[in-house]
Amino acid sequence: MRRLALLAGAALLITSCGSGGGGDAGGAPAAGVLKDKVTIEFWHSMKGANAEAINQLVADFHAKFGSKVQIKPVFQGNYDETVAKYKAAVQQENTPALIQIYDIGTRFMIDSKQVVPMYKFFDVDKYSTADIEPNIASYYSVDGKMWSMPFNSSTPLLYINKEAFEKAGMDPNKPPKTLDEITKYAEKLTVKDASGTVKQYGFGSATYGWLLEQLLATDGQEYCDKGNGRQGLATKVQFDSASGAKVADWWHNLVSKGWAVNVGRKTDDGQAIFKSGTVAMHLESTSALRGYVDAAKQNGFTVVTAPYPKLSDGSKGGPIIGGASLWINGVGHSDEEKRAAWEFAKFSATPEEQAKWHVGTGYVAVNPKAYDQEVARTWAAQFPQFATAVDQLHSLPPSTASAGCILGVMPQARQASEEGLEQSILGSKPGAQAMKDAAASLSRAIEQYNQSVK
């Protein structure tokens, strides 16, 4: 999930799409257009076990629809690399019929004017979205209409080292629920040797902007204006609010008192310290859980999961989903290709396939009926920690805050927020000033992007 690069020059990127791609994305063709066999490319960013799960999904699809549609999955690198290659493909008028794009690329994909919105296919087939998780569907929807098909979705969790809690005389099944409680727990969970060297920190996570977005959403705060960019193009980010400053000061306080380790921005580094048992509490996506469980066995501890913490007792919101979704390109593609892409996207969301995907990857199922499948029930019995993510998704109805911000320069915004958090953690600026300056640094980029798409 780490966004290692930026969508730099967003205004140029969109302008390039407009001039290079040209044409009309068109509508959603009906099933009758599929007469001769059609082969389409499916660009994705999955590797390792996730890539194996995609190959299995494609094989399952071919077993059922292979006489009419052939899917050619093509790995394009990480999420940012895939977007960069997509930009080049638009300019060359050679886009794939189907592409996986990460969550924060949603605004860009809408503004690119290359895609056929998924809701048009829903209308043609009278396809019901009732079986799509509401909190997942809401992220990829604008004005109540879904633009892409949710594919790999995750939620954030609080991870706990069970044995560390028990050694400190604490119950791992009674986890902290707020930031202030994490602070209290972290103090008790920090272990030093006789010389005063910390052997175990109470808390530690990467300084990852996604984690801040989640905390703001749990407080009911919208990350950007204009209804999180869903009532028009957002003109500013709002992580410089009192809630954003509180998160920055909270993190600084933990590190300055020696109860948390400053890992830096790399999520790989943040994950490594939890896997090694160096920290007792940790924030990360549910997509990391399977790896954590396996690493914990090797390092002599047990992983317990808990709901993502809230800013305070008065916080009434819930976290935002992460991951990616499937988009159907229309410009330059025949009706047969568009229909073929839709058939695969539709197939990917069935309970049977989502159950296999959930088990094979650790992502939550976008179709909750998947959990009733035998393979998913067996999985849940073996790895009960995954139930936390599912329960968290179902615990609150969708809201504008939990839908997440769709912003054309969202990758830049995430990096800016990380810079603000980092400055606060290191003590170079108070939390409020650090987040204010970080938010202000985005003004020009947002303005340029919005001018390019109006």
N, C-alpha and C positions, 0 to 999 in steps of 0.2 A: 504493500500500500504506500510505501514511501515515494513521494514525488521528488526524484533526485535532480530534476532540471526544471526550468521554467518555460512557459510559453511566451518567450520574450518577443517583443514587438507585436503585441496582439493586434493592434490596428492594421499593421502591414499584413498580418496573417489573414485577417478577414477580407481585406481589400483584395489580396491575391486570390482568395477563394472566389470572390465575385467576378474577377476578370478572367481567371483561368478556367473555372468550371462552366460558366455560362449555361444557358438552357433552363429547362423546367424540370423539377423533380417529379412532377406528375402526380397522379393519384394512385390508389391501391387497386390493382387488377384482381378480378375474381378468379376462383379456382380453375375455371374452364380454359384459361390461357395455357395451362401446362399440358401440352400434347406430345411434343418430342422431348427427349431427355435434355436436361439443362445442367450445366456445371458452373458453379460459382465459387469465388474465393471468399473465405472467412478469415479476416485478420484478427489476431488476438494477442494478448500479452501474458499468457499463462505459461509457466515452465515447471519442470519437475513433476510432482504428483498431480498438480493442477492441469498440466498439459496432457498427462495420461488420462485424466478424467474427461478432458475435451475430446480426445481421440475415441474414448469409449462412447461418448454422446454421439459423435459422428457415426460410429459404427452401428449404434442402435438405430439411428435415423435411416441409414442406408438399408438396414434390414427391413425396414417398413416402407420406405419411399425411394429406394435406390433405383427403381426402374424409371422414375421420372426426374429425380433430382440427385445430383452428386455434389457434396460439399468438400471443398479443398481447404482444410485449415492451414493457415500460414502464420507462424510466430513472427512478430515484428519488433521484439524487444520490450522494454518496460513501457509503462503507460505513456510517458512523455515522448519516448522514441516513436511509439505508434502514432501519436498525434502529429509529430514532425513529418513522418513518412506519409501520413494522410494528406497533410498540406501539400506536399510535393505531388502526390497523386492527383489532387484536385487541379493543380496547375497544369499537369500533363494530361488531364481528362482521362484518367485511368484508375479510378477508385474501385475498391472491391464492392461487391454487392452488399456484403454484410461486414460490420466491424464492431469490435468491442472497444468502448471508450469509457474511461474512468469517470466517476461521479462528478468531479469538478470540471469536466469538459462539457457538461450539459449545455451551458449557455453558448459556448462556441459552436457546438453542433447545430443548435437551433438557428443561430445567426448565419451559419455558413450557407444556408439555403440550398443544401445539397441533398437533403434527406426527405423521405416520405414519412411523415409522422406515424407512429405506430397506431394511433387512434383511428387513422383512416382505414387500416386493415381491420381493426375491431369492428368498425361500422359495416364494412363490406361483408364480413363473415358473421356479423351479429355475435361476436366473441365477447363473452362476459369476463370482466376483470375482477369479479367477486372473489375469485380464488387467489388473487395476488395479495400478499401481505399489505394492508393499508399503509403502514408506516414506510414501506419500501416504495409502493406505487406513488406516494405523495411526493417523493424526492424527484421523480422523473416526470412529474405532471405540472402543467401550467394551465391555469383556468380550468382545472378539473379534467384536463385531457392529457393522456400519457403519450410522450414523444418517443420513448424507447422502451424496449422490453427489459426489465430487471433481469440480471443474469447471476453474477457473483456478488452477494451482499453480505456485509458484516456489521457487527455492532461493537462498541467498546465495552470492556469489562475491567473490573478491579481484580487483579490476580493476587493470590495470597499463598505464602509458604506455610503450610499447615504446621510443620514441626517447629518452625521459628515462633509461631504464635504460642504453641503449647509450652515451649521452653520458657517463654516470658510469662507464663501463667494466664494466658488469654485464650478465649474460645474462638477458633477460626470460623465457627458457624455463626458468630455474632460480629460481622465485619463493620468497619466504619462506614457511615452513610453520608458524611459531609466532609468538606475540606478541613474544618476545625477538628473533626474526630480523627482524620488521618494524621494530623499533626500530633495529637495526644498519643495515638497508637505508635507513631514513628519514634517518638522519644523512648517509649518503653521497649521497642523492638530493636533499637540500636545497641550493638554489642561491641565493647572495646576490650582489648587485652590489658595486661598489667601496665604496659607502657603508655596506654592511652590511644593506641592505634585502633582504628575502627576495623573490626572483623566482619561485621554485618550491619548494613544500613537499614533503617526502618522503611525507607521509601527510595525508589529510583525509577525514572522513566526518561526516555528521550524527550528533548525539548521540541516536541513535534506539534505543529500548528493544528493538526486534526484533533488532538486532545483538548486544546483550548476551545475549538469550535463545539466540541461535545459538552464541555462544562457550561458554556454560555447557553446552549440549547436546554440543558437541564434546569437552568434558571429562567427559562422562558424568554431569553433574549434573542432578538434577531441579529444575525451577524452582519447583514448589510441592509440598507434602507429599501424603500419601495416594496415592503412586504417580502423581504429577503430576495428581492429581484423578481418577484412573481406578479407584481402589479406594474411592471415597466422596467426599463433598464436601471439597475441600481446605480446611484451616483456617489456613494461613499460606503466604507466599511464602518462598523460600529463596535469593534473589539476594544476601542478606547473608552468604553463605558466604565461605570463604577465596578461592574462585574468583572470586566477584563483586567482592571487594575488590581482587583482583589486576588485574582488568580496569580498575577505576576508577583505580588507581594507575598502571597502564601508560599510560592515556590522559593523565593529568595529567603524567606524565614527558615524553611526547612534546611536548605543548603548551608546557610550561614551558621546555623546551630549545630551542624554536623549530623543531622538526623536523616539527611538525604544526600545522595551522591549526584554531582553534576555530570551527567553522561554526555551531554552535547546533543546535537540534532539528529544524528544517525540512528534510525530505528534498529538497525542491526546491532549497534552497540547497546542500546537499551534492552533489547531482547536477550543479549548475551549475559548481562549482569543478573537477570532474573533466572535464566537457565542454570547459571553457576551456583545459585543460592546466595549470592552476595547481597541481595536486597530481599526484605520480607514482604513488601507490598509494591505493586507495579501496575501501571495503566497501559493497556494495549488492546488491539482488535481481537475479536474472537477467532479470526483466521489464524492466529498464532498458537491457539490452544493445543492442537495436536502435537506440535513440535515441543511445546512446554511440558506436556505430560511425558513424552518420551525422554526428554533431557532430565526431568526431575527424577525419573527412575534410576538413571545412571548416576545422579549426584546425591541420592539418598534422601530425597524429600518428596512431599506430595503436594500437588497443585489443587487449590480450592478456588472457585470463582465466586464473585459477588457482583451485584449490580453496580454500574458506573456511579461514582459518588456525585452528589449535588453540591452546589456552592454553600447552601445553608439549609437549615430546617424548613425555611419558608419557601424553598424552591419547589415549583410544581410542574416543571417541564420534564422532558425526556431527551435522550441522546438522538443523534442523527445516524443514519446508515452510511456505510462506506462501500467501496467496491466499484463495480462497473455494470454497464448495461449494453444491450445490442441495438445497433442502429442500422437501418436499411437505406442505402444510397439510391436515389432516384435519377439524378442527372447522369446521362450517358448510359443508362441501363434499360434493357428491354422490359416489357411487362412480364415476360417469362422469368427473367432474373429476379425482379422485385418479388414476384410471387414465390419463387423458390426460397428466397431469403426469409420471407414471412413464414413459410411452412416450417423451416428449421427453427426460427425464433419461437414459434408457437409450440413446437414439439419440445423445446428445451424447458418450457415452463410446466410441463405435465407432472403430475404427482410422482409417477414412476421414475422419470428422469431426474427430477429434483431430489428425490430420495437418494439416488445413486451419486448425484453431484454433491450433496450435503455430506455423505459418508466419505466420498473420495477426496474431498477438499477441505472440509471443516467450515465452509461458508454456511450461513443459515439458508434454509430453503425459501425461495421467493413464493412458493405455493405451499401453504401450511398443511395441505392434505398429504404432503410428502411424509410427514411424521407418522402417518398411520400405516405406511408401508412397512413390511416385515423387516427389510434391510435397515431401515431407519430406527425401528424399535430395538432391534438387536444392538445397533450402534449406541443408542441412548443408554441401554443397560450397561454397556461396557465403559462408556465415557459420560457419566452423569453430569460432569462439569458443563457440558454443552447446553444443558437445559436452562441455565441462567440466561443465556443470550436469547433463547426463544421466549422465555417468560418475560424478559425485559421488553421485547418487541410488542408483546400482547398486553402489557400492563397499562399503557396510556394510549388514548386516541391520538391520531395525527394532529399536528398544529403547524402554524406557519413557521415557528421557531424550529421545530424538529424536522421540518421538510428540508431545511438547509438553504444556504444562500446559493443562488445561481448568478454568477458574476463572470463576465468575460475574461477578467484577469485574476481569477480565483487562485491559480498557482502562485502568482506574484503576491497575492494577499496572504497566502499561507506562509510564504517565506518571510514577508514583512512582520507578521505576528511573531514568528520564531525569533527574529532579530530583537523585537521588543521584549519578549520573555527573557532572552539571553542577557540583554543589558540589565534587566532588573535582577536576575539571578546573580550576576557577577557584581552587582552593587554599583554599577557605573551610573545608573539613573533610578530614581524612585519609580515604582510600578506605574503610577498614573502618567508620569511624564514619558516613560519609555513607550507605553502603549499609544499615547497621544502622538508622539513623533512617528511611530511606526505607521499608524493609520494615515497621517498626513502625507507620508512619503508615497502613497498610492494615488493621490489625487490626480496627478497628470496622466498616469497610465489609464485610469478609469475614464477620464475625459476623452483621451485619444481613442480608446476602444469604442466608446459610445458614439463619437462623431463618425467613426468609420462604418457603423451599421445603421445609422439613421437614414 
